Amino acid sequence: MATFLQDLDKTARQNNSWLCVGLDPDNTVDDIFDFNQGIISATLDLVCCFKVNTAFYEARGPSGIEALIQTIQYVKQYVRVPVIVDAKRADVAHSSKASAKYLYELIGADAVTVSPYMGFDALEPFLERRSKGVFILCKTSNPGAGDIQDLSCREPLYRIVARNALKWNVHGNIGFVASATQPNDLKSIREIVGDDVPLLIPGVGSQGGDLKAAVLSGANSEGNMGIITVSRNVIFAPSARKAAATLRNEINEHRESRA
């Protein structure tokens, strides 16, 4: 069985893309699955993966969860592009075990986002799924991120998270969430984790992150492994395909200068 990272690398090479489109339909969308199908069909050859934020689906109740499962099943059956489920989970071990089962088996995630702040035992049920990806929140894109993540111990806390979590990467399935809105911090995280760890990079577009700085700071020495995730600026654009193509091409221009 191929791992998430193998599938991610294969798709990135096939589509010549490190763009991730976020399928995050808000309450203006009536039929979520139909909406998602349209975005997927328009962008499937322009992305390295898709990302779904569970909050947009859970807020709709049972019909939203059904649309989430349908969306991921559709991608797996017809598109075969990896899907990251942005759920930001982690709890005491037995709760995390249940969350991992729900997200990987019921929802169908190829990778999930998790919070590191309860430590290794809270993440172990996710990490032990060797073929699956686990993206650990390191430096997030929300305005209040620095309230906790910039706290100084011997160095900023987000850097300690990155260093400690690397020790847990025994199965080679860890990645990190690192924001485009703080390119210097993003660069610092890339320097800590090295070339072989993927970074999921939110914050470009609506949140104000600069695309060029994000690519130059977050890609590895070969210009790869920096997953630029964009949602609203693609899915609500007049043409999702045109928006995604423009982003993919701009990312590639900056990757070439980085490599």
N, C-alpha and C positions, 0 to 999 in steps of 0.2 A: 504493500500500500504506500502510495506517495505521501509525503508529509506536506503540511501547509506551506513550508518554505520552498519545497521543491515545486509545488504547483504555482506558487507566487512567482518564482523565478522563471518558470516555463511560460506563464502568461505574460510576464513583463517583456520577455524576449520576443514572444510571438507577436505581441501588439506594439512592441517598441514603446512601452509606456510605463511610467511610475505614477500615473494618476489613479486615484481611487475616487469613485463617485459615491457620495452618500445618499442613500435612498431614505430620506427623512421627510415624508409627506406631512405637512401640518394640517390644521383643521379646516383649511380651505379646500382640501382634496376630498371628494365624495367617495369615489371607488378607489381605495388604496391599491389593490392588486392591479387593476386596469392601468392606473397611473404608473405604477412601477414597471409594468410590462413595457409601456411606451418608452420610458427612460432607458431600460435595459436594452431594448432593441436598437435604440438610437446610438448607444455608446459602447456596446459590448466589445467592439474591436478597437476601442480607444483607451481601455483601462487595464490595470494590472489586477484589480479586485474591486468589489463593491463593499460598502459598509452600510449596515442598518443599525440605527439607534433605537433600542427597544422602547424607549419612553414614548415615541411617537405612535407606536402600535399599542402598547399597554394602556395608553390614555383612552383608547377606543373600546376597551373591554374585550370580551370574547371575540368579537368580529375583527378587532385589530390584531389579536394574536393569530387568528386564522389567516389573515392576510399576510402576516409576517412569515408564517410557515409556508404558505403558498408561494410567496415571493422567492424564498430560499430554495424550495423544491424546484421551482421553475428555472432558476439559475443553474442548479446542479444538473437538471435533466437536459436542458436545451442549450445552455450557454457554456457551462463548465469553466466558470471563472470563480476563483476563491471568494468567499464571503466572510467578512469580519463582522461579528455581532458586538456592537458597542453597548455593553450592559454595566460595566464598571462594578463588577461583583467582587466579593470576598467577605468571609464571615468565619465564625468558628468552624472547625474542620468538617463536622458532620453537615452543617448548613452549606458549606462550599461544595461538598460532595454532591448534595442534591442540586445545587445550582449548575455544577458542571454537567450532570446528567441531563438537566433540562435544556441547557444551552447547546450542548454538543449533540445530544441524541434526539430530543424532541424538536427543538428549533432548527437544528441542522447546521450550526456554526462550524466553519473551518478554523476560525480563530475568535477569541473573545478579548475584551478589555477588562482588566482587574485592578483593584486598588491594593497597594502594598502595605498599607498602614497598620494591618493586623499581623504582619509578619509571614514567615515561610509556611507555617502550618495551615494558614488560611488559603494559601495559593497552591499548596501541594496537590489537592485534588484536580486542579486544572493542569498543573505542570506534568503530572504523571501520565496524561494522555499524550503520548509521545508524537503522534502524527498530527496533533492539533497545535495551533499557534496561541500564544498567551502574550498580550501586549500590556505591560505594566505602566500604570500612570506614573509619569516622572515629572514632567513640566507641562502643565495643561494650559489651555488658551483662554480660560475665563478671566475676567478682570481681577478677581480676588485670589488668583492662584498663589501669589506671593505671600499671602497671609500665613500660610503654613509652609509652602515649598521653598521659600527663601529664608526660613529661619536659620540662623547661624549656630552650628554646633562647632565642629572643627573646620567645617566648610558648609556651604549652603546645603540644606537638607536634600534637595532634589539630586544633588551629586552623590550624596551618601546612598540614596535609594538606588541609583544606577550602579554604583560599585558593589553594594551588597547583593542586589538582585542578580548580578552576573555570576555570583557564586552558586546561585540556584539553577543555573542554566545547564544542568547535567545532560539533558536530552536535546540541547540545541534548538529549543522551540520558543525561546523568549524573544520578545521585541519590547520596545518602549514607546510610549506616547510622549511626544516632545513638540512643543508649540512653535509655529511659525511666527508668532507675535513677539518672541524673544530670541532673535537669531543668534545672539552671543551665547545664550544658555543652550540653544540647540547645538551649536558648534561644540560647546564644552561636552555635551552628552555624547556626541559622535566620537569625540576624542577618547572618552572614557570607555565606550563599548566596543570600539574598533570597527573593522570593515564588514564583519560577517553577521551583524545583528541588525534587523530591520527597525527603522524608526517610522512610526505612524505620525504624520505631521499635519495636525489641524490648524486652522486659524487664517488660511489664505482666503482673501475675498472679503466677505461680509464682516469678519472680525478684524480686518485691517492688516493681516500679515502680508509681507512683501514676498512675492513668488520667487524672484531671483535670489534674495537673501536666504529663503528657506531651502532652496535647492543647493546653493553653494555651501550652506552650513550643515545641512542634514544628509546629503549624499555621501557615500563612502569615496575612497580614493579613485574608484573606477566610475564614479557617477551614478551608482546604483544604490538600492536599499533604502532610499528616502521616499516613502510613500506619501505623496501629497494628496490629502483628502479634502474634497470640496463637495458641498451639498447644494445649498441654496443658489449659488451662482451658476450652477448647471441645471438642476432639475426645474427651476422656475424661470429659466432663460427663455426668450422667444423661440430659440432653437437649441435644444439640449445637445444635439450632435455638434453643431457649430461651436458652442461654448466649450464642450469637452475637447474637440479637436484643437481649438485654439490653445487651451491649457496644456494639452499633451505636447503640442509642438513647442510651446514656450519652455516647458519643463525640459524637453530634449535639447533645446539650444543652450540652456544653462548647464545641463549635465555635461555636454560636450566641452564647455569651458572649464568645468570642474575636474573632469577626468584627466 
